[in-house]
């Protein structure tokens, strides 16, 4: 069974939403979890990490990477998963002066964009490969994330690529 945790951040007045999450990634022996932080408006994956545990450490690393590379949002929205309610995770947000917003229970529609990302990566990458180990998974997923961000057009965004939409939004500010 896949455990998926979703996070998004938004900035007002221009809504900018990010989500990290972890679906279950099967290996030849065992499994890994994937966390990704996405910008809701552009669907760009701003940071991601793999881990063989569901602790908050790899989620915090992804958060730190997204903030370092793409800047600080005004609001960071997540579900109420243990990784995202941990003192380590919320402490990073609070220390940066970022408002924390959490979804209510059963709010699946709040997660629609991250769910679509998971569906895409599972059917276009993960289920097509039988990763032998974490290194192989990290390489394959990394290549797919690069493809997704920079070369894969999104019909719902007039066939633009996520990173192009993200950069256009930043340049208009």
N, C-alpha and C positions, 0 to 999 in steps of 0.2 A: 504494500500500500504506500502510496506517495504522500509524504507530508510536505505541504507547500506553505511557506510563510511569505507574506506580501508586505511590502513597504513602498510608500510613495512619498514624494515631497512636493510641495507646491509653493509658488511664489505669487503674490498678488501685486498688481492687477493682472499681469500676464500669467495665467495658470501654467505652472511647470511642475509636473508630478514625477516622482521617482518611486520605484518599488524594488526592494530586494526580496528574494524568496528562495526557498530551496526545494526543488523536486528531488526525488530519489533517482540516482544515476546507477544502473546496474553494472557490475564488473564481472569478470570471469569468476572471481572469488570475492563475494561481499558486495558492497555498494558505497557510493559517495553521495553527499548532498551538495547541491549547487545553490548559491545565493547570488542574486543579481539585483542591482539597483537600476531602475529605468526611469527615464523622464516620460511622464504620461503624455504630454503634448506631442512629443516627437517620436516616442517609442524607442529612443536611443538607450542602449545599455551603457551606463556610465561606469559601472564597476561590477566585477563578479569574482567569486572565489569558490573553490571546491574544498570539502572537508569530509573526513570519514567519521566525524562526530557531529552531533547537533548542538554543540555548545555555542556560546555567543561570540567566541573569539574570531572565527572567520567572518562573521557578520560585521563585527566591529572593524576588522581590516578592510572589508569592502566599503563600509561607510567612510572610513578615513581616506581611502583611495578616491572615492567619488568627491568628497569635499576638497581634497588637495588638488585634484585635476580640474574640477568643474565649478568650484565655488560653493558658497553657503546659501541655501534656500532660506526663506523666512519660516516655512512650515514643512515639517517632515511627517508624513502620514504613514501609519503601519497598522497591521492587525495586532491582536493581543497575544501573539506567540511569545513563548518564554525568552527566546533570543532577543526579541525587540523590546521586551519590558524589563530586561536585566539592567542592573545598575551600570554595568560597563557600557551598554549601548545607549541608554537614555542619558547617562552622565556625559558622554561625548557630545550629544545634541545640546544638552543644557549648558555645558561649558562654552559651546560655540554661540550661544544665544539664539538657538533655533527652537521655535515653538513645536511642540510634539502633539500630534493628533492621532488618535487610534480609532479604527473602525469598530463598530458594534458587532456582536456575535451574529453569524449567519449572513453577513453582508457580502455575498459572493459577487454581486454586480460591481462593488467597489474594486474588485480585483480583475476585472475583465481584460485589461491590457496585459497584465502579467500572466494570466491564464493563457492568453493567446500566444505569448512568447514561449511559455512552457510547451504548449501544443506544437508549435513550430519546431523548436529545438529537439523535441522528442521524436517527431516524425521525420524531420529532415536530417538529423544527425545521430542522436543517441540510439534509436531503435534500428538504425541501419548498420551500426558498428557494434562489435563485441569487444569493448575495451578490456585489455588484459590487466591494466593497473591504472593508478591515479595519473601517472605521467602521460600515458596514452590518452586518457580522458581529457586531461588539461590541454594537451596539444590539439586534439580534435575539436573540443568545445571552443577553445581560443580562436581557431581558424573560422569556425562557424559564427562566432560573435563578431569577428571582423567582417565577414561576409554580410551578416545581418545589418550591421551598422553602416557599412560603406558601399555595398553593392546591391543589396536586395531592395527592390522598389516595393512600396506599400500602396496598394490600390486605394485604401482609405485616406491617403495623404497625396492624392493626385500623382501616384507612382514616383514620389520622391523617396530618397533614402533617409533613414532616421537621423544620422549625423548631419546631413545637409539641412534638414528641418531644424535641428537643435541649434546649429550655428546661425542660421537665418534668424531664429528667435532671439539669440544673444545679440546679434549685430543690430537688431531693431531697437534695442533698449537704450 
